[in-house]
Amino acid sequence: MESAASAILIDGAPFFRLYKDGRIKRLSGTENVPPGLDPKTNVESKDVLYSQEIAQSVRIYVPGTVVTSAKKLPLLVYFHGGGFCIESAFSPTYHNYLNALVAEAKIVAVSVNYRRSPEHPLPAAYDDSWTALKWVASHYIGTGPEQWLNHYVDFANVYLSGDSAGANISHHLAVKITNEKLKGMNLVGIILTHPFFWGKEPVGDEVKKPAIRAKMDGIWRLAYPTTSGSDDPWINPIDDQSFGRFLGCKRVLVCVAEKDVMRHRGWYYCEKLKNSEWGGEVEMMEAQGEDHVFHLNKPNCPNAVAMLKKVAEFINQGKA
């Protein structure tokens, strides 16, 4: 008979299982690949420690043309998804995506690794991501510890981006940049792909089935056990009275997928942002017939290729 300790508390298959004794078994997003020169894209990458205290690193990507480029390049700081519980900056999924994006957009990218729940519950991922962003910004005058950032990055053209949980992180850091008055970088825009936002009450045609909503609530509570619930501003910033007021950029691109359960939150984010005190420009892109993070699972499908080109175009439109 199964012991009480080994009984499943939350079955998040095919992503993870959480057991009553506190153990988590990650069922996906566990593979890592090394950095280096990618022969397909001619993009080079390396891993650099951004915090000894928490033993976390970033993976930095530069295009093959960077050495011969006369100009410094826009910077994308990327935060991976995975419900704050799975995946990493070093997984083949994100490594391949950022190689392709860096080659397409001709930018420098910094992919941030952060501590994950439940071993390190939120707000650890937010705190780590902020620490990484401050570390990146410390290179703006060209005297930071990492030479690729000193030599190749135009800190007047910085973007934050992420998918799912990473998109959630990107939004909150864009607000924190304003509130904390982070020096060293000009945040031009954010790119939110299939953002992980939620709320107690459905918006628009969002799913109303109790079982599905309870599962979404459970994933959030697993990531943040001390949360106030699904209307916590960390997961539902859209209904906060100050939404948009302190967003530290003037351009936003939100990408959603037609079959994604969080699709309606992406549209809701855009609608509320347009009607807020923000005053910037927001763009939407919806992939018909696709589900959550399809572009990572099917990177060569037509919709994924179109989205990659749109993201690259969005970044390059903002060049000073």
Solvent accessible surface area in square Angstrom, and as a share of the most:
residue,aa,sasa,rsa
1,M,243,1.08
2,E,116,0.52
3,S,64,0.41
4,A,83,0.65
5,A,53,0.41
6,S,33,0.21
7,A,20,0.16
8,I,72,0.37
9,L,103,0.51
10,I,50,0.25
11,D,75,0.39
12,G,4,0.03
13,A,38,0.29
14,P,92,0.58
15,F,107,0.45
16,F,9,0.04
17,R,68,0.25
18,L,14,0.07
19,Y,28,0.11
20,K,120,0.51
21,D,69,0.36
22,G,51,0.49
23,R,119,0.43
24,I,29,0.15
25,K,111,0.47
26,R,43,0.16
27,L,61,0.30
28,S,39,0.25
29,G,18,0.17
30,T,87,0.51
31,E,108,0.48
32,N,95,0.49
33,V,34,0.20
34,P,104,0.65
35,P,49,0.31
36,G,29,0.28
37,L,112,0.56
38,D,27,0.14
39,P,123,0.78
40,K,187,0.79
41,T,38,0.22
42,N,80,0.41
43,V,0,0.00
44,E,78,0.35
45,S,5,0.03
46,K,61,0.26
47,D,60,0.31
48,V,29,0.17
49,L,81,0.40
50,Y,15,0.06
51,S,15,0.10
52,Q,156,0.69
53,E,165,0.74
54,I,33,0.17
55,A,75,0.58
56,Q,25,0.11
57,S,24,0.15
58,V,0,0.00
59,R,3,0.01
60,I,0,0.00
61,Y,0,0.00
62,V,5,0.03
63,P,6,0.04
64,G,37,0.35
65,T,69,0.40
66,V,9,0.05
67,V,116,0.67
68,T,120,0.70
69,S,45,0.29
70,A,112,0.87
71,K,164,0.70
72,K,106,0.45
73,L,17,0.08
74,P,4,0.03
75,L,0,0.00
76,L,0,0.00
77,V,0,0.00
78,Y,3,0.01
79,F,0,0.00
80,H,1,0.00
81,G,0,0.00
82,G,20,0.19
83,G,16,0.15
84,F,1,0.00
85,C,1,0.01
86,I,11,0.06
87,E,25,0.11
88,S,12,0.08
89,A,0,0.00
90,F,33,0.14
91,S,2,0.01
92,P,34,0.22
93,T,43,0.25
94,Y,5,0.02
95,H,18,0.08
96,N,90,0.46
97,Y,25,0.09
98,L,0,0.00
99,N,3,0.02
100,A,35,0.27
101,L,1,0.01
102,V,0,0.00
103,A,31,0.24
104,E,72,0.32
105,A,2,0.02
106,K,105,0.44
107,I,0,0.00
108,V,0,0.00
109,A,0,0.00
110,V,0,0.00
111,S,0,0.00
112,V,0,0.00
113,N,21,0.11
114,Y,3,0.01
115,R,60,0.22
116,R,61,0.22
117,S,1,0.01
118,P,29,0.18
119,E,97,0.43
120,H,80,0.36
121,P,56,0.35
122,L,6,0.03
123,P,55,0.35
124,A,13,0.10
125,A,1,0.01
126,Y,8,0.03
127,D,70,0.36
128,D,2,0.01
129,S,0,0.00
130,W,22,0.08
131,T,47,0.28
132,A,0,0.00
133,L,0,0.00
134,K,93,0.39
135,W,32,0.11
136,V,0,0.00
137,A,3,0.02
138,S,57,0.37
139,H,1,0.00
140,Y,108,0.41
141,I,118,0.60
142,G,32,0.31
143,T,106,0.62
144,G,9,0.09
145,P,100,0.63
146,E,13,0.06
147,Q,90,0.40
148,W,36,0.13
149,L,0,0.00
150,N,7,0.04
151,H,107,0.48
152,Y,48,0.18
153,V,3,0.02
154,D,35,0.18
155,F,23,0.10
156,A,49,0.38
157,N,6,0.03
158,V,0,0.00
159,Y,1,0.00
160,L,0,0.00
161,S,4,0.03
162,G,0,0.00
163,D,1,0.01
164,S,8,0.05
165,A,0,0.00
166,G,0,0.00
167,A,0,0.00
168,N,0,0.00
169,I,0,0.00
170,S,0,0.00
171,H,6,0.03
172,H,26,0.11
173,L,4,0.02
174,A,0,0.00
175,V,34,0.20
176,K,62,0.26
177,I,16,0.08
178,T,53,0.31
179,N,80,0.41
180,E,98,0.44
181,K,158,0.67
182,L,31,0.16
183,K,164,0.70
184,G,15,0.14
185,M,20,0.09
186,N,82,0.42
187,L,11,0.06
188,V,23,0.13
189,G,0,0.00
190,I,0,0.00
191,I,1,0.00
192,L,0,0.00
193,T,5,0.03
194,H,2,0.01
195,P,1,0.00
196,F,5,0.02
197,F,0,0.00
198,W,1,0.00
199,G,1,0.01
200,K,140,0.59
201,E,116,0.52
202,P,43,0.27
203,V,22,0.13
204,G,69,0.67
205,D,120,0.62
206,E,1,0.01
207,V,34,0.19
208,K,129,0.55
209,K,133,0.56
210,P,113,0.71
211,A,80,0.62
212,I,68,0.35
213,R,22,0.08
214,A,61,0.48
215,K,106,0.45
216,M,18,0.08
217,D,53,0.27
218,G,23,0.22
219,I,36,0.18
220,W,3,0.01
221,R,116,0.42
222,L,12,0.06
223,A,0,0.00
224,Y,25,0.09
225,P,72,0.45
226,T,120,0.70
227,T,11,0.06
228,S,100,0.65
229,G,11,0.10
230,S,14,0.09
231,D,75,0.39
232,D,11,0.06
233,P,70,0.44
234,W,86,0.30
235,I,0,0.00
236,N,4,0.02
237,P,7,0.05
238,I,0,0.00
239,D,74,0.38
240,D,55,0.28
241,Q,180,0.80
242,S,37,0.24
243,F,17,0.07
244,G,3,0.03
245,R,114,0.42
246,F,79,0.33
247,L,11,0.06
248,G,21,0.20
249,C,6,0.04
250,K,120,0.51
251,R,36,0.13
252,V,0,0.00
253,L,0,0.00
254,V,0,0.00
255,C,1,0.00
256,V,2,0.01
257,A,0,0.00
258,E,75,0.34
259,K,135,0.57
260,D,7,0.04
261,V,48,0.27
262,M,14,0.06
263,R,57,0.21
264,H,41,0.18
265,R,1,0.00
266,G,0,0.00
267,W,89,0.31
268,Y,46,0.17
269,Y,0,0.00
270,C,3,0.02
271,E,92,0.41
272,K,72,0.30
273,L,1,0.00
274,K,133,0.56
275,N,129,0.66
276,S,33,0.21
277,E,129,0.58
278,W,13,0.04
279,G,72,0.69
280,G,24,0.23
281,E,125,0.56
282,V,21,0.12
283,E,54,0.24
284,M,44,0.20
285,M,48,0.22
286,E,38,0.17
287,A,10,0.08
288,Q,114,0.51
289,G,39,0.38
290,E,16,0.07
291,D,76,0.39
292,H,48,0.22
293,V,27,0.15
294,F,5,0.02
295,H,6,0.03
296,L,19,0.10
297,N,107,0.55
298,K,97,0.41
299,P,76,0.48
300,N,134,0.69
301,C,25,0.15
302,P,114,0.72
303,N,49,0.25
304,A,5,0.04
305,V,59,0.34
306,A,45,0.35
307,M,5,0.02
308,L,32,0.16
309,K,105,0.44
310,K,44,0.18
311,V,3,0.01
312,A,5,0.04
313,E,84,0.38
314,F,2,0.01
315,I,1,0.00
316,N,49,0.25
317,Q,111,0.49
318,G,16,0.16
319,K,98,0.42
320,A,121,0.94
